[in-house]
Amino acid sequence: MPSTPPLVVVVPVKGGPLAKSRLPLPLEDRMALADAFARDTVAAAASLPGAHVLVVTGDPSVAAWAATGAQVVADPGAGLDAAVRAGVLAARATGAPRAVVLLGDHPALTGTELAATLARTGRVARAVVPDADGTGTALLDLALDDGPAPTRFGAGSAAAHAGLGWTTVRVAAPGLRTDVDDAASLADAVALGVGAHTESALRRATLPGVQATIHRVPDETGGSALLDDGREVEVPVVALVDSGLLHLRSGQRVSIELDADGLVATRAWIVGIGPGETIH
């Protein structure tokens, strides 16, 4: 490495057929989305000035694309905490003063949001940022000269990290705090606006219903959507009742059901959200 980076971002990426297994999608689409989430997360991290990105993975396909712009670290294959330890060890070897641990499932994260978060978390030796529901861990930020930094990812990891001495730092940062594990969190990320890789993967995915893109944002009189063949169909308010889609935006991808004439949506939803949709 030609110079000492001011910051190292460690991104563990599982990859493979078991990645994001709680998304109710065909295997091929689920793998493609998991890969896209990781790519968008790495892209956000790489946009930080001077940042050096380490991707910790045991998946050859992830290692192949990661190597084009990041340093690849072998995942020891003993779980997420072991992967994080391997990444932090590699970060220490760079001589950088700080490292950030960011799991590879934040498709709505932006570099601007990440930079603003680090301006807050960098004020303490070890910081943990809880995810959107407050129980999981969205980010860890640590001073690399502060000795061993044990982690405890898994259910209730935010509290577990606080119990290990990490300081809880609460930030707005919706893109950072929205880590995608299931259909509900995917819907949340899409509502925020996902990165280019995830947007592309969603367009290629085989999702339930007819796929459409919101054209005219629904208001009290309704809205419209464009089908993938270019046809515009009406989206009345009644199609959104109990759907959970509270803040649709122009360009947002949705699934819809059409009336017999194929001109009006009778239901609009995102996979896992709305009547008849099980949130896994």
C-alpha positions in Angstrom: 0.0 0.0 0.0 1.6 3.3 -1.0 0.4 5.3 1.9 -1.4 5.0 5.2 -5.1 5.5 4.8 -7.0 7.7 7.3 -9.8 5.1 7.5 -10.4 1.5 6.7 -13.9 0.2 6.0 -14.3 -3.5 6.7 -17.3 -5.0 4.7 -18.0 -8.7 5.4 -19.9 -10.3 2.5 -21.3 -13.8 2.8 -22.3 -14.4 -0.8 -23.4 -17.7 -2.2 -26.7 -19.6 -2.1 -27.3 -19.0 1.7 -27.0 -15.2 1.5 -30.2 -13.3 2.4 -32.2 -16.5 2.8 -35.1 -14.7 4.4 -36.0 -12.9 1.2 -39.0 -14.8 -0.3 -37.5 -14.9 -3.8 -36.2 -17.5 -6.2 -32.6 -18.5 -5.5 -31.1 -16.9 -8.5 -32.9 -13.6 -7.8 -32.1 -13.7 -4.1 -28.4 -14.3 -4.9 -28.3 -11.5 -7.4 -29.9 -9.1 -5.0 -27.6 -10.0 -2.1 -24.7 -9.4 -4.4 -26.1 -6.1 -5.5 -26.6 -5.0 -1.9 -23.0 -5.7 -1.2 -21.8 -3.8 -4.3 -23.8 -0.7 -3.4 -22.6 -0.8 0.2 -18.9 -1.1 -1.0 -19.5 1.7 -3.5 -20.8 4.0 -0.7 -17.8 3.1 1.5 -15.3 3.6 -1.4 -16.7 7.1 -2.0 -15.3 8.4 1.3 -12.2 10.5 0.7 -9.0 8.4 1.3 -10.9 5.4 2.6 -9.4 1.9 2.1 -12.1 -0.8 1.7 -11.6 -4.4 2.8 -14.1 -7.0 1.7 -14.0 -10.1 3.8 -15.5 -13.0 2.0 -15.2 -16.7 1.2 -17.2 -16.5 -2.0 -15.1 -16.5 -5.2 -17.6 -14.5 -7.2 -17.7 -11.7 -4.6 -13.9 -11.8 -4.3 -13.6 -11.4 -8.1 -15.6 -8.1 -8.3 -14.4 -6.8 -5.0 -10.7 -7.1 -6.1 -11.3 -4.5 -8.8 -11.5 -1.7 -6.2 -11.0 -3.1 -2.8 -8.6 -5.4 -0.8 -10.0 -8.9 -0.4 -9.5 -10.6 2.9 -10.3 -14.4 3.3 -13.2 -15.2 5.5 -12.1 -17.9 8.0 -15.5 -19.5 7.8 -16.3 -19.5 11.5 -19.2 -17.0 11.5 -19.7 -13.3 11.3 -17.7 -12.4 14.4 -14.7 -14.3 13.0 -15.0 -12.6 9.7 -15.0 -9.2 11.4 -11.9 -10.1 13.4 -10.1 -11.1 10.2 -11.1 -7.7 8.7 -10.0 -5.7 11.7 -6.7 -7.6 11.9 -6.1 -6.7 8.2 -7.1 -3.1 8.9 -4.5 -2.9 11.7 -1.9 -4.0 9.3 -2.5 -0.9 7.1 -1.4 1.4 9.9 -4.7 3.4 9.7 -5.9 5.0 12.9 -9.5 4.0 12.6 -11.7 1.2 11.1 -15.4 0.9 10.4 -17.2 -2.4 10.3 -20.2 -2.2 7.9 -22.1 -5.3 6.8 -22.7 -5.6 3.1 -26.5 -5.2 3.1 -27.1 -1.5 3.0 -28.3 -0.8 -0.6 -29.8 2.6 0.3 -26.6 3.9 1.9 -24.9 6.9 0.4 -21.4 8.2 0.9 -22.7 11.5 2.2 -24.8 9.8 4.8 -21.9 7.6 5.8 -19.5 10.5 6.1 -21.9 12.4 8.3 -22.3 9.4 10.6 -18.6 8.9 10.9 -18.2 12.6 12.0 -20.3 11.6 15.0 -19.0 8.1 15.7 -15.4 9.2 15.4 -15.6 11.2 18.6 -15.5 8.1 20.8 -13.0 5.2 20.9 -15.6 2.5 20.0 -19.0 3.3 18.7 -22.0 1.2 17.7 -24.8 2.5 15.6 -28.1 0.5 16.0 -30.1 -0.4 13.0 -33.6 0.8 12.3 -35.4 -1.4 14.8 -32.9 -0.5 17.4 -31.8 -4.1 18.2 -29.3 -4.9 15.4 -26.0 -3.3 14.6 -25.7 -1.0 11.5 -22.1 0.1 12.0 -19.1 -0.2 14.3 -16.4 2.5 14.4 -13.2 1.8 16.4 -9.8 3.3 17.1 -7.3 0.7 16.0 -4.8 1.6 18.7 -7.4 0.9 21.4 -6.6 -2.7 22.0 -8.8 -5.8 21.2 -12.3 -5.0 20.0 -14.6 -8.0 20.7 -17.9 -8.2 18.8 -21.1 -10.1 19.2 -23.2 -10.0 16.1 -26.5 -11.9 15.9 -29.9 -11.3 17.6 -29.8 -8.3 19.9 -26.3 -7.3 18.8 -26.7 -3.6 19.5 -27.3 -4.3 23.2 -24.6 -7.0 23.1 -22.0 -4.5 21.7 -23.0 -1.9 24.4 -22.4 -4.6 27.0 -18.9 -5.2 25.6 -18.1 -1.5 26.1 -19.1 0.0 22.7 -20.7 3.4 23.0 -24.1 3.6 21.4 -24.4 6.5 19.0 -27.8 7.3 17.6 -28.0 9.0 14.2 -30.8 9.5 11.7 -29.0 8.0 8.7 -31.9 6.0 7.3 -29.9 4.4 4.5 -27.3 3.2 6.9 -29.7 2.0 9.5 -31.8 0.1 6.9 -29.9 -3.2 6.6 -31.9 -5.6 4.3 -32.7 -9.0 5.7 -36.3 -9.6 4.7 -39.1 -8.3 2.5 -40.1 -5.6 4.9 -36.6 -4.1 5.1 -36.2 -4.4 1.3 -39.4 -2.4 0.9 -38.0 0.2 3.3 -34.7 0.4 1.3 -36.6 0.8 -2.0 -38.7 3.6 -0.5 -35.5 5.4 0.5 -33.9 4.9 -2.9 -31.4 2.1 -3.6 -28.1 2.2 -5.4 -27.5 1.5 -9.0 -26.6 -2.2 -8.6 -29.7 -3.0 -6.5 -32.0 -1.0 -8.8 -30.7 -3.1 -11.8 -31.1 -6.4 -9.9 -34.6 -5.5 -9.0 -35.5 -4.8 -12.6 -34.2 -8.2 -13.6 -35.7 -10.2 -10.7 -38.8 -12.4 -11.2 -41.2 -10.9 -8.6 -44.8 -11.8 -7.9 -47.5 -9.9 -9.8 -47.1 -7.6 -12.8 -44.0 -5.4 -12.4 -44.5 -1.7 -12.8 -42.8 1.7 -12.1 -44.7 4.5 -10.3 -45.1 7.3 -12.9 -47.5 9.7 -11.2 -47.3 9.6 -7.4 -50.7 8.6 -6.0 -52.5 11.3 -4.0 -56.1 11.5 -2.8 -57.3 11.1 -6.4 -54.9 8.3 -7.3 -51.9 8.0 -9.5 -50.4 6.0 -12.3 -47.7 3.4 -13.1 -45.8 2.3 -16.2 -45.8 -1.4 -17.0 -42.5 -2.8 -18.3 -44.0 -2.8 -21.8 -44.5 1.0 -21.6 -48.3 1.1 -21.0 -49.5 3.5 -18.3 -52.2 2.2 -15.9 -54.2 4.0 -13.3 -53.3 3.3 -9.6 -56.4 4.4 -7.6 -56.1 5.0 -3.8 -58.2 1.9 -3.2 -55.4 -0.2 -4.7 -53.1 1.0 -1.9 -55.5 0.4 1.0 -53.7 -1.6 3.7 -50.7 -2.0 1.4 -48.2 -0.5 3.7 -46.9 1.7 0.9 -47.1 5.0 2.6 -44.6 7.1 0.7 -44.5 6.0 -2.9 -42.2 8.0 -5.1 -41.8 8.5 -8.9 -39.6 5.7 -10.3 -40.3 3.2 -7.5 -40.7 -0.4 -8.5 -43.9 -2.1 -7.3 -45.9 -5.3 -8.1 -49.5 -4.8 -9.2 -52.6 -6.7 -10.1 -54.8 -5.4 -12.9 -58.5 -5.4 -13.6 -60.0 -7.5 -16.4 -59.3 -4.7 -19.0 -55.7 -4.4 -17.9 -56.0 -0.6 -17.4 -56.4 -0.1 -13.7 -54.5 -1.6 -10.8 -56.6 -3.3 -8.2 -53.7 -3.9 -5.9 -50.2 -2.5 -5.6 -47.5 -3.8 -3.3 -43.9 -4.6 -2.7 -43.0 -8.2 -2.0 -43.7 -9.0 1.6 -45.8 -5.9 2.3 -49.6 -5.7 2.1 -52.7 -8.0 2.2 -51.8 -11.6 1.6 -48.1 -11.0 1.8 -46.2 -12.8 4.5 -43.3 -10.9 6.0 -40.6 -13.5 6.5 
